């Protein structure tokens, strides 16, 4: 697919700010709202067209997406994408907004990837800083669709090296090269990829300059062939996760074909967790809850921290690894502190300091939103973020 064909989904219209009008509606469901200093997208509109308009606008860097489900209009690498020209844009959901990789109307119903038609739902590429914000969306529908590997990409500069995982990983969200977005109140649910990172894949291509930031997010029911069912930090990457929930995620659904081709399977006996942190990577995790996953966290990184977090009964069935299920498998456990840990195997490698953590605590008594009701947990684990309340949601 050439660049022109792929970009048709974003080229439905050119959106031009019209100052002096409260709102200018356009035929593609995109408008500029002068009162709010923001672009607005409604069902049937092109989110990418609004992002391009905001990128070209030096003053107005907010795009509001109104309630509905937004699907790809064509086969390609992403539903929406951010590169350096989009840095500083806030893309925010107004009401219940679903971004999906699926479009049954144009997908091949005989393909294993049906009904997905893009590799990634959201892509963040080179040149994105933490000033770029994604907020309030439900991201779903990835099903191991790929456009194939190669040098050229419609969503990333030819100057940026492409690894196979640029195409294969990160069904929900792919963060690549020097990209460090801020992602808030996003639910990443029901995605599948092979080999890794069905929910989120972070691949910083070496020594990161900053960290991708996740706040108040939910990662639920994501599945992978090999590692990092919900979240994968590939070699030399960095992410910060605060107040996030991981539940129902399953890794190791099949053979680690990447490991077999490159010199050895990755953790074949016990498998990988809802989050995988590879060598030279760093995860900074605080006030998060991991429960009801195939396994909790596997971390071979450097200087990772897990603070005031809950790891509770991560022993969901589904993967092929025959070893015991575990809560944490971490090479260097010095950064695990003030956390509550209980499962079939609490500390797979025996690296965690028991004096600064609570092993085998009482039942947290999770409610329907996985908020612990037991008083011992009042200062640890995930809590649902308060819904945004502002007048612009009614516009």
Secondary structure, DSSP 8 states (H G I E B T S, - for coil): --HHHHGGGG-S------TTSS-B--TTSEEEETTTTEEEE-TTS-HHHHHHHHHH-SS--EEEEEEEEE--SSSEEEEEEE-GGGTT-EEEEEEEEEEESB-TTTS-TTSTTTTB-EEEEEEE-TTB-TT-EEES-EEE--BS------S--TTS-TTS---HHHHHS-SSEEEESSB--EEES-EEES-EESSS-SSEEEE--SS-SS-EEEES-EEES-EESSS-SSEEE-TT-EEEEES-EEES-B---S--HHHHHHTS-SSTTT---SEEE-TT-EEEEES-EEESSSS-EEE--SS-EEES-EEE----S-----S---SEEES-GGGEES-EEESSSSBTTS-S-GGGSEES-----B-TT--B-SGGGTTSS---------GGGG-
